[in-house]
Amino acid sequence: MQEQAMRATSQQLERVATFSSCEIADALIKLGNDTGGYLADLQQFSGHAGQTLVGEAYTVEMVDSRDKDAPKLDQHFIDTAEPGSIVVVQTPHHAKNASLGGLLATALAVKGVKGFVTSGRCRDLAELRALEFPVYARGQSILGQSPFTRPSRVQVPIPFKPVPTYPASKYDDFPATTVHPRDVVLADLDGVVVIRPDVLERVLELAERGREVDERSMKDLKAGAGVKETFRKHRGS
């Protein structure tokens, strides 16, 4: 189990919640983050459509059940997930089964976990939506975890790779976003973004500055100004 020394403060988490995932991603791009912290190709399957979800990442690595070499957990990852966290699960690309359903979502909600993000699938949508438990996934399934996948490790860095495109393009090289334990996760209607705690304060400063620029740009555009003129005036581009 791997821990990060630096953690976001409760005040910082509250400030993150005042921004959108788009604003945070823009700030990360300005800092040179290749992916903008974006966890690509996710959809919101449950939870309130207009909510902003913010918390620390509790990471889980899933492997194919046929992988006999990967480590095995002594406890169920749901039982060790931390209250107030957002569980982030990496699943094998080829897996067609769900990594979360109604039973596990209920257990997470009862213990105070804020939400669930997976590179795989979810199931029991009616139950998830009745719970109003926030779930972000790449798809849905009717199949449970067993006998297809199993959790292998928790609280380790996990690469969140984008879905491959077919046919492949020579420009299809969007990199993976690695999620570390206790990274700050923000999920909303637009998508999911992760922020390392060591750059969080700078990201918040840039996000605030970016919001001010966008507000001035919006005012001019509503007044009928041209896009090129407006962007040159406020963005310098």
N, C-alpha and C positions, 0 to 999 in steps of 0.2 A: 504494500500500500504506500503510495507516494503522496506527500503533502507539500503544499506551497507555503513558504515562510510568510509571505505577505498576504493579507486578506483585506477585502474592502470593509470599510466601516459602515455602520448602519446609516449614518448620515449620507455617505456616498451612494449607497443603494437607493435611498430615498431620492437623491438627485437624479440618478440614472432613470428612475421611473417617470421623471418629468419629460423625458425625451422619447422620440420614436426610434425604432430600429434603423430607419433610414438616416436619421440625424447622427446616430452613433456610428453607423457604417461610413458615412461621409467623413467624420472626424478621424476614424481609423485609417482610411485611405490617405488622408492628408499627412498622417504620421508614417506613411510608407508601408502599411500593412497590405500585402498583395490581395487579400480576399475581403478586406473590410470587416473581418470577423464573421462573415456571412456563413451560416449553415445552409447550404443550398438545397433546393428542391423539396422543401417541407411545406405541408399544408396544416392548417389548424382544423382538427377534427372535433374538438369539444372544448367547453369553457365559453365564457362570454365573448362575443365577437369583438366588442370594443375595449376589452381589458388590456392592460399592460402588465406583463408578468416579469418580475425581476427577482433573482435570487442567485445563490452560489451553486456552481455545478457539482453534482455528485455523479462521477463518471462510472460507467459500467461497460465492460468489453464482453460482447457475446461472440461465441464461436460455433462452428458447425458441430453438432453432437458427435459426429464421426471422428472428430479431432481428438485423439487420445493423448496427444503430447501437451496440449494446452493445460494450464493449471486448473484446478477445481476449487470452488469455494466451500468453506466449512459451513457457512450460514447463507440463508437466502438473501440476495441483495436488497430485497424490499425491507427485510428486517433490520438491515444495517444502514439504510438510507437515513440521512439526517433531517430532522424537522426544519422547515424553512428553506430547504435546498430545492433545486430543480434537478431531477434525475435525467442524465443525458446518456443515452445508450447507443453504442456502435454495434451494428449487426452485419454479418457477411452480406455482400452485395447480392449473392444468388438466392438468399433466403426468401421464401414466399410466405412464411408464417408470421404471425404477429408476435411482438415482444411485450405487448401489454393488452390485457382485457379487463373486463369488469371486476373480477375478483381482486386482481393486483392493484387496480386503480383505487378500489375501495380501501384496501389496506394502506396505500400511500396517503390518501386523503385523510383517513382517521389519524394517522401519526403526524399530520401537519406538513407533509411535503407539498410544495407549491404547484408542481406540474411535472410533466414528462415529455422529453424530447428524444426522438429516436430516428436513426437513419434507416430504420426498417418500417414495419407496419403495425397497425393496431386492429383490434376487433371488439365486438360487443358495443357497437357505437351507441345504441339506445341506452345502455347502462352508463357509458361514459358521459353522455349528454345529460342524463337524469342526475348524475352526480355533480354536473357542472365542473368536472375536473379537467383542467387544461391539458390537452394532448396535442403535440405537433409531431407529425410522422410523414413518411413519403408515400404511404398508401394504406389500404385496409386489407384484411384477410379474414377468412373463416377458420383458419388453422391456428392452434395454440403453439406454445414453444416446443413442447415435447411431441414427437421425438426428433425435432429438426435442429434446434439450436439450444445452447445452454450458456448461462453466465459463467465467465472464466475468471475475470479479475475486476476489482472495484478500485476507485480512486487512483487510476493511472491515466497518463495522457492517452487520448484516443483521437486518431485522425478521422475527421468527418469528410469523406470524399464525395464529390458531386456525382450524380448519376451519369454514367457514360452515355454519349450520344451516338446514335447510329443513323446513317453511315458516319464514320469518324471524319472529323475535319482536321486539317493541319493546324487550325487555331484552337482546337479542343484541348486546351491545356490549363484550364482553371484549376488551381492547386487546392489541396485539402486544407481545411481549417482544423488545426489541432486544438482540442478542448482539454484543458488541464483541470485537475481537481481544484475547486474553489474559484475558478474563473467566474466572472460575473456574466450571467445570462440574462438577456432581455428578449422577450418574445411578445409580439403584438400582431395586429391584423396583417402587417406587411411581411413578417417573417421573424427569423431568429438570428441574433448576433451575440457573439461572446467577446469579452474584454478581459485582458490580463490585468490583475490588480496593480502591477507596477507601472502601468501607463494610464490608469483610470483617471487620475486627476487631470492629466493633460488632455485626455479625450473629452472630459466634461467641459473644460475650458474651450476647446475647439468646437464642440457641439453648440455651446451657448453662442459663440461668435457666428457660427454658421446659421443659427436660427435668426439672429439679428439681420444678417445679410439677406436671408430668404424673405423675411418680413418686409424689408425695404423693397426688394425686388417685386414681391407680390403687390404691394401698394402701387408701384409704377405700372405694372402690367394691367391691373384693374383700371387704371386711368387711361389705358390705351397706348402706352409706350411699346415700342418694338422690342422683341426678345433680344436681338443682337445689341441694341443700344442699352437695354437694361442690364444685361450681363456684363457688358464692358464697364458700365458705370459702377456696379456694385460688386462684381466678382473679378473685374480686371481681365475678362476673357471675351 
